[in-house]
Amino acid sequence: MKKLLLSAAVVTLLSGCMSTVSNKPIADDPYYAPVYPAAPAMNIVKTGSLFNANKLDSLYADVKARQVGDIIEVVLSESTSAKKKANNNTKKDNKFNLSPVTALGKNVTIGGNEISVGMNQASEFKGTGTADQSNSLTGSISVSVVQVLDNGNLIVRGEKWMTINNGDEFIRLNGIIRPQDISADNQIESIRVANARIQYSGTGSFANSQKMGWLARFFNSGMWPF
């Protein structure tokens, strides 16, 4: 049993170390790097004019993001709340009495004393569970368009890092948005981002102080049999 527990602890520690290393956030992650649109080939014609029709913007066009490399501001307005409560109460009583014990129409006696049988059993279980969790995230982050889908939807991705005292804090976001949901000032609410992945965390000594040690994680994991 001791060898089994020791082996389970070693496997848990190794897997925890591997996941920590592979998921460790780093600044300037290539996955979150902005995508720059490819410059189209231009035929230069010597006309003596500074006018370039390839870079002409319509006087009636807005400033909404619509192409790869465009930047859009995502307004973070996330708020979740969940509550759950469960009560369980079970009670069972069993009682059996037989007095006196008879056989062949006569009372059975031992040493002149009649035999009687009695049994009482009672069991009771009470359980109560309560869960209450709420989260809130506000702010904003600018992301860039990395791909334009065939239906016109935009895949956006970006990150923002802030160095505060002894550690770094970062916000990462990626998801899919509809051009119709973008406001006139090139903003969109985070609740309108489909398949959104929002990360807000930190690195450094301050963030490490809030994490469990490896032994505490083992005792709180499903590997602990008790």
N, CA and C of each residue as an Amber inpcrd file, in Angstrom:
protein
   678
   0.8300000  -1.2000000   0.0000000   0.0000000   0.0000000   0.0000000
   0.8720000   1.2600000   0.0000000   1.9510000   1.2070000   0.7890000
   2.8510000   2.3690000   0.8500000   3.5160000   2.6120000  -0.4960000
   3.9250000   1.4990000  -1.1570000   4.5610000   1.6560000  -2.4690000
   3.5840000   2.2350000  -3.4800000   2.3110000   1.8150000  -3.3870000
   1.2990000   2.3340000  -4.3030000   1.0750000   3.8250000  -4.1090000
   0.9730000   4.2500000  -2.8500000   0.7800000   5.6750000  -2.5660000
   1.9860000   6.4850000  -3.0080000   3.2010000   5.9370000  -2.7920000
   4.4120000   6.6550000  -3.1980000   4.4810000   6.7950000  -4.7060000
   4.1180000   5.7200000  -5.4260000   4.1280000   5.7880000  -6.8930000
   3.1180000   6.7930000  -7.4090000   1.9180000   6.7960000  -6.7880000
   0.8890000   7.7560000  -7.2060000   1.3380000   9.1830000  -6.9660000
   2.0170000   9.4090000  -5.8250000   2.4990000  10.7620000  -5.5200000
   3.5450000  11.2100000  -6.5250000   4.4540000  10.2940000  -6.9120000
   5.5040000  10.6410000  -7.8790000   4.9000000  10.9760000  -9.2330000
   3.9080000  10.1570000  -9.6810000   3.2590000  10.4220000 -10.9750000
   2.5380000  11.7520000 -10.9570000   1.8530000  12.0570000  -9.8430000
   1.1340000  13.3370000  -9.7370000   2.0820000  14.5120000  -9.7850000
   3.2130000  14.3840000  -9.0890000   4.1850000  15.4820000  -9.0750000
   4.7830000  15.6960000 -10.4490000   5.1400000  14.6010000 -11.1260000
   5.7420000  14.7410000 -12.4490000   4.7620000  15.3430000 -13.4390000
   3.5050000  14.8790000 -13.4030000   2.5010000  15.4370000 -14.3170000
   2.2300000  16.8910000 -13.9980000   2.2180000  17.2430000 -12.7060000
   1.9980000  18.6370000 -12.3320000   3.1190000  19.5230000 -12.7970000
   4.3710000  19.0140000 -12.6780000   5.5160000  19.8000000 -13.1310000
   5.4790000  19.9900000 -14.6430000   5.1240000  18.9210000 -15.3770000
   5.0790000  19.0270000 -16.8350000   4.0170000  20.0160000 -17.2850000
   2.8330000  19.9630000 -16.6530000   1.7730000  20.8820000 -17.0620000
   2.1220000  22.3140000 -16.7180000   2.8130000  22.5100000 -15.5780000
   3.1890000  23.8620000 -15.1780000   4.1770000  24.4680000 -16.1530000
   5.1520000  23.6330000 -16.5850000   6.1650000  24.1500000 -17.5010000
   5.5600000  24.4590000 -18.8590000   4.7040000  23.5500000 -19.3740000
   4.1710000  23.7280000 -20.7170000   3.1640000  24.8820000 -20.7880000
   2.4640000  25.1620000 -19.6830000   1.4360000  26.1950000 -19.6990000
   1.9220000  27.5110000 -19.0990000   3.2040000  27.6130000 -18.8190000
   3.7240000  28.8200000 -18.1980000   3.6100000  29.9890000 -19.1640000
   2.9300000  31.0600000 -18.7900000   2.7780000  32.1920000 -19.7070000
   4.0920000  32.9370000 -19.8790000   4.3680000  33.3460000 -21.0850000
   5.5640000  34.1130000 -21.3900000   5.1620000  35.3340000 -22.1910000
   5.8860000  36.4090000 -21.9810000   5.6290000  37.6160000 -22.7550000
   6.1000000  37.4180000 -24.1920000   5.4770000  38.1300000 -25.1050000
   5.8040000  38.0430000 -26.5280000   5.6410000  36.6190000 -27.0640000
   4.6060000  35.9390000 -26.6110000   4.3030000  34.6010000 -27.1140000
   3.9680000  34.7010000 -28.5960000   4.6210000  33.9020000 -29.4550000
   4.3410000  34.0090000 -30.9000000   2.8850000  33.7560000 -31.2530000
   2.1790000  32.9660000 -30.4330000   0.7740000  32.6740000 -30.7430000
  -0.0760000  33.9340000 -30.6770000   0.2740000  34.8620000 -29.7710000
  -0.4950000  36.0900000 -29.6030000   0.1250000  37.2670000 -30.3390000
   1.1360000  37.0220000 -31.1340000   1.7530000  38.1040000 -31.8930000
   0.7790000  38.6000000 -32.9600000   0.7440000  39.9020000 -33.2270000
  -0.1710000  40.4300000 -34.2530000   0.1930000  39.9240000 -35.6360000
  -0.8340000  39.7670000 -36.4470000  -0.6380000  39.3100000 -37.8260000
  -0.6780000  40.5320000 -38.7330000   0.3400000  40.6810000 -39.5640000
   0.4240000  41.8260000 -40.4620000  -0.0510000  41.4280000 -41.8590000
  -0.8840000  42.2220000 -42.4690000  -1.3710000  41.8720000 -43.8190000
  -0.2440000  41.9340000 -44.8350000  -0.3370000  41.0390000 -45.7990000
   0.6740000  41.0200000 -46.8540000   0.4900000  42.2260000 -47.7640000
   1.5950000  42.8540000 -48.0910000   1.5290000  44.0380000 -48.9550000
   1.2600000  43.6030000 -50.3950000   0.2000000  44.1030000 -50.9920000
  -0.0930000  43.7180000 -52.3850000   0.9230000  44.3140000 -53.3480000
   1.1500000  43.5750000 -54.4040000   2.0790000  44.0630000 -55.4250000
   1.4620000  45.2420000 -56.1660000   2.2490000  46.2700000 -56.3510000
   1.7620000  47.4850000 -57.0110000   2.6040000  47.7730000 -58.2490000
   1.8980000  48.0610000 -59.2850000   2.5720000  48.4830000 -60.5040000
   2.7870000  49.9910000 -60.4550000   4.0130000  50.3800000 -60.3660000
   4.3390000  51.7950000 -60.2740000   4.3510000  52.4030000 -61.6750000
   3.4840000  53.3700000 -61.8440000   3.4100000  54.0730000 -63.1220000
   3.8660000  55.5060000 -62.8990000   4.8040000  55.8950000 -63.6720000
   5.3590000  57.2380000 -63.5280000   4.4040000  58.2480000 -64.1520000
   3.5270000  58.7810000 -63.2850000   2.5900000  59.7930000 -63.7610000
   2.9090000  61.1540000 -63.1840000   3.8020000  61.1790000 -62.1900000
   4.1290000  62.4420000 -61.5500000   3.1420000  62.8340000 -60.4710000
   2.1410000  61.9760000 -60.1730000   1.1380000  62.2900000 -59.1600000
   1.4020000  61.4940000 -57.8870000   1.0260000  62.0790000 -56.7260000
   1.1490000  61.3840000 -55.4410000  -0.0810000  60.5370000 -55.1320000
  -1.1030000  60.5820000 -55.9450000  -2.3350000  59.8340000 -55.7110000
  -2.1010000  58.3460000 -55.9470000  -2.5880000  57.5090000 -55.0110000
  -2.4590000  56.0570000 -55.1160000  -3.8430000  55.4440000 -54.9090000
  -4.4220000  54.8780000 -55.9570000  -5.7710000  54.3190000 -55.8700000
  -5.8460000  53.0950000 -54.9770000  -4.7260000  52.3600000 -54.7790000
  -4.7380000  51.1530000 -53.9520000  -4.9170000  51.4780000 -52.4770000
  -4.6070000  52.6910000 -52.0580000  -4.7190000  53.0750000 -50.6640000
  -5.8350000  54.0950000 -50.4440000  -6.7740000  54.1140000 -51.3610000
  -7.8550000  55.0720000 -51.2730000  -8.9350000  54.5620000 -50.3330000
  -9.3730000  55.3950000 -49.4020000 -10.4770000  55.0750000 -48.4950000
 -11.6920000  55.8930000 -48.8980000 -12.8480000  55.2480000 -48.8240000
 -14.0700000  55.9360000 -49.1860000 -14.4000000  57.0010000 -48.1540000
 -14.9700000  58.1040000 -48.6130000 -15.3700000  59.1630000 -47.6910000
 -16.5370000  58.7230000 -46.8130000 -17.2520000  57.6780000 -47.2150000
 -18.4210000  57.2140000 -46.4810000 -18.1380000  55.9420000 -45.6740000
 -16.9090000  55.4680000 -45.6700000 -16.5720000  54.2490000 -44.9350000
 -16.2840000  54.5870000 -43.4770000 -16.5900000  53.6370000 -42.5780000
 -16.3060000  53.8290000 -41.1610000 -14.9110000  53.2830000 -40.8440000
 -14.5810000  53.2830000 -39.5520000 -13.2430000  52.8540000 -39.1300000
 -13.2940000  51.4780000 -38.4780000 -14.3190000  50.7060000 -38.7610000
 -14.4280000  49.3850000 -38.1560000 -13.3740000  48.4340000 -38.7180000
 -12.9330000  47.5120000 -37.8380000 -11.9840000  46.4890000 -38.2760000
 -12.6840000  45.5090000 -39.2010000 -12.0290000  45.1840000 -40.3090000
 -12.6450000  44.2640000 -41.2630000 -11.6130000  43.4360000 -42.0130000
 -10.3360000  43.7240000 -41.8530000  -9.3040000  43.0190000 -42.5970000
  -8.2400000  42.4800000 -41.6450000  -7.4590000  41.5130000 -42.1380000
  -6.3680000  40.9560000 -41.3400000  -5.3750000  42.0560000 -40.9950000
  -5.0200000  42.1180000 -39.7210000  -4.1050000  43.1480000 -39.2510000
  -4.7890000  44.3370000 -38.6260000  -6.1100000  44.5120000 -38.8600000
  -6.8390000  45.6230000 -38.2370000  -6.9500000  45.3930000 -36.7300000
  -7.0710000  46.4790000 -36.0020000  -7.1240000  46.4390000 -34.5360000
  -8.5220000  46.8200000 -34.0720000  -9.0020000  46.1000000 -33.0670000
 -10.3160000  46.3700000 -32.4900000 -10.2000000  46.3370000 -30.9730000
 -10.9530000  47.1980000 -30.3140000 -10.9460000  47.2570000 -28.8510000
 -12.0840000  46.4030000 -28.2980000 -11.7320000  45.4840000 -27.3970000
 -12.7130000  44.6340000 -26.7350000 -12.9210000  45.1530000 -25.3150000
 -14.1580000  45.5240000 -25.0030000 -14.4980000  46.0210000 -23.6720000
 -14.8810000  44.8300000 -22.8010000 -14.0940000  44.5860000 -21.7630000
 -14.3300000  43.4490000 -20.8750000 -15.4150000  43.8030000 -19.8690000
 -16.4900000  43.0640000 -19.9110000 -17.5980000  43.2800000 -18.9730000
 -18.1520000  41.9280000 -18.5620000 -17.2870000  41.0890000 -17.9860000
 -17.6630000  39.7370000 -17.6110000 -18.1170000  39.7090000 -16.1560000
 -19.2110000  39.0360000 -15.9130000 -19.7280000  38.8850000 -14.5500000
 -20.5260000  37.5930000 -14.4800000 -20.1160000  36.6910000 -13.5960000
 -20.8070000  35.4220000 -13.4170000 -21.0770000  35.1990000 -11.9400000
 -22.1700000  34.5080000 -11.6710000 -22.5510000  34.1910000 -10.2970000
 -23.2960000  32.8630000 -10.2940000 -22.9230000  31.9950000  -9.3710000
 -23.5570000  30.6790000  -9.2850000 -23.7260000  30.2960000  -7.8180000
 -24.8980000  29.7610000  -7.5050000 -25.1860000  29.3030000  -6.1500000
 -25.8610000  27.9420000  -6.2320000 -25.5020000  27.0820000  -5.2920000
 -26.0970000  25.7600000  -5.2520000 -26.1410000  25.2840000  -3.8090000
 -27.2760000  24.6780000  -3.4340000 -27.4460000  24.1800000  -2.0770000
 -28.2020000  22.8630000  -2.1250000 -27.7380000  21.8890000  -1.3670000
 -28.3620000  20.5740000  -1.3510000 -28.4280000  20.0670000   0.0820000
 -29.5770000  19.4870000   0.4440000 -29.7840000  18.8890000   1.7570000
 -30.2640000  17.4540000   1.5760000 -29.7430000  16.5710000   2.3860000
 -30.1290000  15.1660000   2.3190000 -30.2980000  14.6390000   3.7370000
 -31.4780000  14.0630000   4.0170000 -31.7620000  13.5430000   5.3540000
 -32.4530000  12.1950000   5.2070000 -31.8110000  11.1630000   5.6780000
 -32.3430000   9.8060000   5.5980000 -32.3690000   9.1890000   6.9920000
 -33.5070000   8.5590000   7.3460000 -33.6570000   7.9410000   8.6570000
 -34.4020000   6.6250000   8.5170000 -33.9310000   5.6100000   9.2250000
 -34.5300000   4.2930000   9.1370000 -34.5090000   3.6360000  10.5100000
 -35.6600000   3.0870000  10.9400000 -35.7830000   2.3950000  12.2280000
 -36.3450000   0.9990000  11.9950000 -35.7100000   0.0200000  12.6030000
 -36.1700000  -1.3660000  12.5530000 -36.3300000  -1.8790000  13.9870000
 -37.4570000  -2.5600000  14.2540000 -37.7130000  -3.0980000  15.5860000
 -38.3940000  -4.4530000  15.4540000 -37.8760000  -5.4330000  16.1860000
 -38.4160000  -6.7900000  16.1240000 -38.4040000  -7.3860000  17.5280000
 -39.5570000  -7.8850000  17.9710000 -39.6670000  -8.4910000  19.3010000
 -40.4590000  -9.7900000  19.1830000 -39.9960000 -10.8160000  19.8520000
 -40.6870000 -12.0990000  19.9160000 -40.5610000 -12.6480000  21.3390000
 -41.6720000 -12.6450000  22.0450000 -41.6260000 -13.0920000  23.4400000
 -42.9530000 -13.7430000  23.8220000 -42.9640000 -14.9280000  24.3700000
 -41.8030000 -15.8250000  24.5030000 -41.6470000 -16.6870000  23.2630000
 -40.5540000 -17.4350000  23.1710000 -40.3120000 -18.3540000  22.0650000
 -41.0670000 -19.6490000  22.3470000 -41.8710000 -20.0860000  21.3750000
 -42.6730000 -21.2890000  21.5480000 -42.2500000 -22.3750000  20.5790000
 -42.4510000 -23.6100000  20.9660000 -42.1630000 -24.7750000  20.1230000
 -43.0890000 -25.8990000  20.5300000 -43.7970000 -26.4540000  19.5290000
 -44.7450000 -27.5430000  19.7640000 -45.8180000 -27.1450000  20.7680000
 -46.2090000 -25.8780000  20.6900000 -47.2850000 -25.3890000  21.5300000
 -46.8850000 -25.1030000  22.9610000 -45.5810000 -25.1820000  23.2510000
 -45.1110000 -24.9150000  24.6110000 -44.0380000 -23.8300000  24.5610000
 -43.9530000 -23.0850000  25.6460000 -42.9190000 -22.0670000  25.7670000
 -41.5730000 -22.7370000  25.9940000 -40.5880000 -22.2710000  25.2300000
 -39.2380000 -22.8170000  25.3890000 -38.5690000 -22.1330000  26.5680000
 -38.0590000 -22.9400000  27.4470000 -37.4070000 -22.4110000  28.6540000
 -36.0140000 -22.9720000  28.7810000 -35.1730000 -22.2010000  29.4170000
 -33.8240000 -22.6420000  29.7690000 -33.6390000 -22.3680000  31.2480000
 -33.4730000 -23.4370000  31.9900000 -33.3330000 -23.2800000  33.4300000
 -34.5730000 -22.7110000  34.0650000 -35.7260000 -23.0180000  33.4580000
 -36.9800000 -22.5110000  33.9860000 -37.3200000 -21.1000000  33.5670000
 -36.4620000 -20.4930000  32.7520000 -36.7080000 -19.1190000  32.2840000
 -37.1210000 -19.1520000  30.8210000 -38.2000000 -18.4430000  30.5300000
 -38.6640000 -18.3800000  29.1530000 -37.6930000 -17.5790000  28.2830000
 -37.5870000 -17.9980000  27.0080000 -36.6820000 -17.3360000  26.0610000
 -37.4690000 -16.2940000  25.2780000 -36.9350000 -15.0920000  25.2040000
 -37.5190000 -14.0090000  24.4070000 -36.4520000 -13.4330000  23.4840000
 -36.8940000 -13.0310000  22.2980000 -35.9770000 -12.4750000  21.2910000
 -36.3950000 -11.0450000  20.9880000 -35.4150000 -10.1320000  20.9480000
 -35.6940000  -8.7400000  20.6190000 -34.5550000  -8.1140000  19.8330000
 -34.8810000  -7.2310000  18.8920000 -33.8520000  -6.5640000  18.0850000
 -34.3060000  -5.1470000  17.7520000 -33.4400000  -4.2070000  17.9800000
 -33.6990000  -2.8090000  17.6440000 -32.5480000  -2.2780000  16.7860000
 -32.8590000  -1.6060000  15.7150000 -31.8470000  -1.0240000  14.8350000
 -32.3130000   0.3430000  14.3550000 -31.4200000   1.3010000  14.4170000
 -31.7310000   2.6600000  13.9570000 -30.5370000   3.2200000  13.2030000
 -30.8040000   3.8300000  12.0660000 -29.7460000   4.4660000  11.2780000
 -30.2390000   5.8080000  10.7820000 -29.3220000   6.7650000  10.7180000
 -29.6900000   8.1140000  10.3100000 -28.5180000   8.7490000   9.5760000
 -28.8360000   9.4520000   8.4980000 -27.8070000  10.1520000   7.7180000
 -28.2940000  11.5500000   7.3820000 -27.4200000  12.5080000   7.6120000
 -27.7130000  13.8970000   7.2820000 -26.5390000  14.4760000   6.4940000
 -26.8520000  15.1060000   5.3800000 -25.8120000  15.7340000   4.5730000
 -26.2650000  17.0820000   4.0530000 -25.3450000  18.0350000   4.0700000
 -25.6350000  19.3900000   3.6080000 -24.4750000  19.8760000   2.7480000
 -24.7760000  20.4280000   1.5910000 -23.7470000  20.9770000   0.7150000
 -24.1540000  22.3380000   0.1960000 -23.1980000  23.2720000   0.1940000
 -23.4620000  24.6290000  -0.2740000 -22.2840000  25.1010000  -1.1210000
 -22.5820000  25.6970000  -2.2620000 -21.5480000  26.2550000  -3.1400000
 -21.9810000  27.6490000  -3.5690000 -21.0670000  28.5900000  -3.4870000
 -21.3460000  29.9760000  -3.8610000 -20.0960000  30.5460000  -4.5260000
 -20.2290000  30.9490000  -5.7850000 -19.0850000  31.4610000  -6.5300000
 -19.5130000  32.6170000  -7.4140000 -18.6920000  33.6490000  -7.4410000
 -18.9590000  34.8030000  -8.3040000 -17.6360000  35.3460000  -8.8290000
 -17.6670000  35.8420000 -10.0590000 -16.4770000  36.3970000 -10.7040000
 -16.8620000  37.6620000 -11.4590000 -15.9020000  38.5860000 -11.5370000
 -16.1460000  39.8340000 -12.2500000 -14.8380000  40.2960000 -12.8790000
 -14.9270000  40.7670000 -14.1100000 -13.7490000  41.2650000 -14.8210000
 -14.1760000  42.4370000 -15.6960000 -13.5700000  43.5770000 -15.4680000
 -13.8620000  44.7770000 -16.2590000 -12.5530000  45.3670000 -16.7670000
 -12.6350000  46.0890000 -17.8410000 -11.4580000  46.7080000 -18.4340000
 -11.5760000  46.6840000 -19.9430000 -10.4580000  46.7630000 -20.6210000
 -10.4610000  46.7240000 -22.0840000  -9.1100000  46.2300000 -22.5690000
  -9.1120000  45.6690000 -23.7590000  -7.8830000  45.1700000 -24.3880000
  -8.0410000  45.3170000 -25.8990000  -6.9800000  45.7190000 -26.5570000
  -6.9790000  45.8430000 -28.0140000  -6.3950000  44.5730000 -28.6190000
  -7.1210000  44.0010000 -29.5620000  -6.6880000  42.7790000 -30.2380000
  -6.6560000  43.0330000 -31.7320000  -6.0130000  42.1360000 -32.4370000
  -5.9010000  42.2920000 -33.8860000  -6.6180000  41.1630000 -34.6050000
  -7.0640000  41.4370000 -35.8040000  -7.7240000  40.4410000 -36.6380000
  -6.6600000  39.5510000 -37.2640000  -6.7770000  38.2410000 -37.0310000
  -5.7900000  37.3020000 -37.5570000  -6.3220000  36.4940000 -38.7320000
  -7.6590000  36.4820000 -38.9140000  -8.2180000  35.7370000 -40.0360000
  -9.6300000  36.2220000 -40.3090000  -9.9890000  36.2740000 -41.5760000
 -11.3420000  36.6250000 -42.0080000 -11.9750000  35.3730000 -42.5840000
 -13.0830000  34.9170000 -41.9660000 -13.7560000  33.7150000 -42.4170000
 -14.5940000  33.9860000 -43.6590000 -15.0260000  32.9080000 -44.3100000
 -15.7860000  33.0510000 -45.5480000 -17.1180000  33.7610000 -45.3370000
 -17.7070000  33.6290000 -44.1470000 -18.9820000  34.2980000 -43.8750000
 -18.8040000  35.7330000 -43.3860000 -17.5690000  36.2100000 -43.3540000
 -17.3080000  37.5760000 -42.9460000 -16.9330000  37.7500000 -41.4890000
 -17.1130000  36.7230000 -40.6560000 -16.7260000  36.8200000 -39.2510000
 -15.2170000  36.9270000 -39.1130000 -14.8020000  37.5460000 -38.0160000
 -13.3860000  37.8310000 -37.7980000 -12.8650000  37.0390000 -36.6150000
 -11.7220000  36.4070000 -36.7860000 -11.0290000  35.7580000 -35.6780000
 -10.0130000  36.7630000 -35.1240000 -10.1490000  37.0680000 -33.8390000
  -9.2880000  38.0740000 -33.2120000  -8.4730000  37.4170000 -32.1090000
  -7.3320000  38.0090000 -31.8550000  -6.4480000  37.4770000 -30.8230000
  -5.4830000  38.5720000 -30.3870000  -5.1810000  38.6080000 -29.0900000
  -4.2350000  39.6060000 -28.5980000  -3.9860000  39.4440000 -27.1150000
  -3.0080000  40.1680000 -26.6170000  -2.6470000  40.1190000 -25.2090000
  -2.1450000  41.4860000 -24.7670000  -2.1400000  41.6770000 -23.4370000
  -1.6200000  42.9120000 -22.8470000  -0.8950000  42.5480000 -21.5680000
   0.3560000  43.0000000 -21.4390000   1.1750000  42.7150000 -20.2610000
   1.4310000  44.0120000 -19.5010000   1.3870000  43.9040000 -18.1790000
   1.6570000  45.0530000 -17.3110000   2.6030000  44.6280000 -16.2050000
   3.6820000  45.3570000 -16.0440000   4.6460000  45.0830000 -14.9780000
   4.2950000  45.9390000 -13.7720000   3.9630000  45.2610000 -12.6580000
   3.5530000  45.9440000 -11.4370000   4.3850000  45.4110000 -10.2880000
   5.1690000  46.2750000  -9.6650000   6.0090000  45.9180000  -8.5100000
   6.8920000  44.7120000  -8.8300000   6.6410000  43.5820000  -8.1360000
   7.5200000  42.4240000  -8.2570000   7.0160000  41.3580000  -9.2210000
   6.0620000  41.6740000 -10.0420000   5.5320000  40.6680000 -10.9510000
   4.8610000  41.2920000 -12.1520000   4.4560000  40.4470000 -13.0620000
   3.7750000  40.8750000 -14.2830000   2.3350000  40.3770000 -14.2580000
   1.4340000  41.1950000 -14.7540000   0.0410000  40.7930000 -14.9470000
  -0.2770000  40.8560000 -16.4380000  -1.0830000  39.9030000 -16.8870000
  -1.3830000  39.8600000 -18.3140000  -2.8520000  39.5380000 -18.5320000
  -3.3530000  40.0050000 -19.6710000  -4.6980000  39.7010000 -20.1420000
  -4.5620000  39.1640000 -21.5600000  -5.1820000  38.0240000 -21.8050000
  -5.1640000  37.4280000 -23.1340000  -6.5850000  37.1490000 -23.5790000
  -6.8300000  37.3430000 -24.8540000  -8.1740000  37.1160000 -25.3900000
  -8.0830000  36.6390000 -26.8250000  -8.8890000  35.6510000 -27.1470000
  -9.0610000  35.2460000 -28.5360000 -10.4680000  34.6950000 -28.7100000
 -11.0130000  34.8530000 -29.9030000 -12.3770000  34.4230000 -30.1760000
 -12.8130000  34.8600000 -31.5610000 -14.1330000  34.7690000 -31.7990000
 -14.7160000  35.0900000 -33.1000000 -15.7750000  36.1720000 -32.9020000
 -15.7680000  37.1790000 -33.7570000 -16.7340000  38.2700000 -33.6550000
 -17.4090000  38.4940000 -35.0030000 -18.6030000  39.1090000 -34.9240000
 -19.3270000  39.5010000 -36.1300000 -19.0540000  40.9690000 -36.4150000
 -18.8050000  41.3420000 -37.6560000 -18.6150000  42.7560000 -37.9730000
 -19.8230000  43.6060000 -37.6050000 -21.0370000  43.0120000 -37.6440000
 -22.2400000  43.7680000 -37.3020000 -22.2780000  44.1670000 -35.8290000
 -21.5490000  43.4530000 -34.9650000 -21.5530000  43.7680000 -33.5360000
 -20.5310000  44.8300000 -33.1560000 -19.7210000  45.2560000 -34.0920000
 -18.7150000  46.2760000 -33.8140000 -19.3780000  47.6470000 -33.8640000
 -19.1470000  48.4430000 -32.8370000 -19.7600000  49.7680000 -32.7660000
 -19.0600000  50.7350000 -33.7170000 -19.6210000  51.9250000 -33.8400000
 -19.0770000  52.9240000 -34.7630000 -17.6890000  53.3840000 -34.3610000
 -17.3590000  53.3140000 -33.0500000 -16.0280000  53.7130000 -32.6040000
 -15.0830000  52.5230000 -32.4820000 -15.3830000  51.4410000 -33.2270000
 -14.5010000  50.2800000 -33.3320000 -14.3290000  49.5690000 -31.9940000
 -15.4350000  49.3590000 -31.2900000 -15.4150000  48.6330000 -30.0240000
 -16.4500000  47.5080000 -30.0650000 -16.2140000  46.4990000 -29.2320000
 -17.1560000  45.3980000 -29.0880000 -17.0940000  44.8920000 -27.6570000
 -18.2360000  44.5080000 -27.1180000 -18.2800000  43.9720000 -25.7630000
 -17.8320000  42.5110000 -25.7630000 -17.1820000  42.1280000 -24.6740000
 -16.6350000  40.7710000 -24.5990000 -17.7360000  39.7140000 -24.6030000
 -18.9420000  40.0770000 -24.1470000 -20.0230000  39.0950000 -24.1360000
 -20.5010000  38.7740000 -25.5450000 -20.0890000  39.5510000 -26.5460000
 -20.4570000  39.2860000 -27.9320000 -19.3550000  38.5580000 -28.6900000
 -18.3130000  38.1440000 -27.9920000 -17.2240000  37.3920000 -28.6170000
 -17.5430000  35.9090000 -28.4970000 -17.6950000  35.2350000 -29.6220000
 -18.0220000  33.8110000 -29.6200000 -16.7650000  32.9830000 -29.3580000
 -16.9880000  31.8410000 -28.6860000 -15.8870000  30.9350000 -28.3680000
 -14.7320000  31.6860000 -27.7020000 -15.0760000  32.5980000 -26.8150000
 -14.0750000  33.4690000 -26.1980000 -13.2010000  32.6900000 -25.2220000
 -11.9280000  32.9950000 -25.2340000 -10.9620000  32.4900000 -24.2660000
 -10.2820000  33.7010000 -23.6430000 -10.6330000  33.9740000 -22.4030000
 -10.1110000  35.1520000 -21.7140000  -9.2610000  34.6900000 -20.5400000
  -8.0400000  35.1410000 -20.4750000  -7.1330000  34.8130000 -19.3850000
  -6.6940000  36.0980000 -18.6900000  -6.8020000  36.1000000 -17.3760000
  -6.2900000  37.2190000 -16.5870000  -5.5680000  36.6180000 -15.3930000
  -4.2680000  36.7590000 -15.3810000  -3.4750000  36.1610000 -14.3160000
  -2.1770000  36.9490000 -14.1850000  -1.2510000  36.3940000 -13.4240000
   0.0060000  37.0930000 -13.2000000   1.1450000  36.1150000 -13.0050000
   2.3380000  36.6420000 -13.0250000   3.5380000  35.8640000 -12.7900000
   4.3860000  36.5870000 -11.7500000   5.3610000  35.8810000 -11.2080000
   6.2440000  36.4950000 -10.2240000   5.9380000  36.0260000  -8.8090000
   6.6200000  36.6340000  -7.8450000   6.5110000  36.2090000  -6.4540000
   5.1180000  36.4230000  -5.8840000   4.4510000  37.5050000  -6.2840000
   3.1100000  37.7720000  -5.7510000   2.1210000  36.7140000  -6.2150000
   2.2010000  36.3270000  -7.4960000   1.3040000  35.2960000  -8.0140000
   1.6410000  33.9290000  -7.4240000   2.9340000  33.6500000  -7.2220000
   3.3270000  32.3550000  -6.6690000   2.8700000  32.1830000  -5.2310000
   2.7450000  33.2790000  -4.4920000   2.3310000  33.1830000  -3.0940000
   0.8880000  32.7210000  -2.9480000   0.1040000  32.7810000  -4.0140000
  -1.2960000  32.3790000  -3.9600000  -1.5150000  30.9510000  -4.4270000
  -0.4470000  30.2390000  -4.7810000  -0.5760000  28.8830000  -5.2810000
  -0.3040000  27.8750000  -4.1690000  -0.9720000  26.7150000  -4.2460000
  -0.7350000  25.6270000  -3.3090000   0.6230000  24.9760000  -3.5770000
   1.2280000  24.4680000  -2.5300000   2.4350000  23.6730000  -2.6890000
   2.1100000  22.3110000  -3.2880000   3.1580000  21.5900000  -3.7320000
   2.9240000  20.3110000  -4.4030000   2.3080000  19.2830000  -3.4660000
   2.6650000  19.3050000  -2.1770000   2.0950000  18.3340000  -1.2500000
   0.6250000  18.6430000  -0.9680000   0.2860000  19.9310000  -0.8400000
  -1.1170000  20.3010000  -0.6210000  -1.9640000  19.9540000  -1.8370000
  -1.4170000  20.1230000  -3.0590000  -2.1660000  19.7580000  -4.2630000
  -2.4250000  18.2610000  -4.3210000  -1.4610000  17.4570000  -3.8330000
  -1.6560000  16.0140000  -3.8440000  -2.7740000  15.6080000  -2.8920000
  -2.7930000  16.1730000  -1.6860000  -3.8110000  15.8070000  -0.7110000
  -5.2100000  16.3010000  -1.1260000  -5.2810000  17.2940000  -2.0130000
  -6.5640000  17.8070000  -2.4760000  -6.9440000  17.2620000  -3.8470000
  -6.1640000  16.3430000  -4.3850000  -6.4420000  15.7740000  -5.7110000
  -7.2290000  14.4880000  -5.5670000  -7.6940000  13.9790000  -6.7080000
  -8.4310000  12.7300000  -6.7000000  -7.5650000  11.5130000  -6.4650000
  -6.2290000  11.6820000  -6.4750000  -5.3270000  10.5680000  -6.2170000
  -5.2940000  10.1870000  -4.7390000  -5.6620000  11.1180000  -3.8600000
  -5.6460000  10.8220000  -2.4270000  -6.8420000   9.9400000  -2.0890000
  -6.5990000   8.7130000  -1.5560000  -7.7020000   7.7590000  -1.3910000
  -8.6150000   8.0280000  -0.2080000  -8.2960000   8.9590000   0.6650000
  -9.0970000   9.1520000   1.8750000  -9.8580000  10.4690000   1.8030000
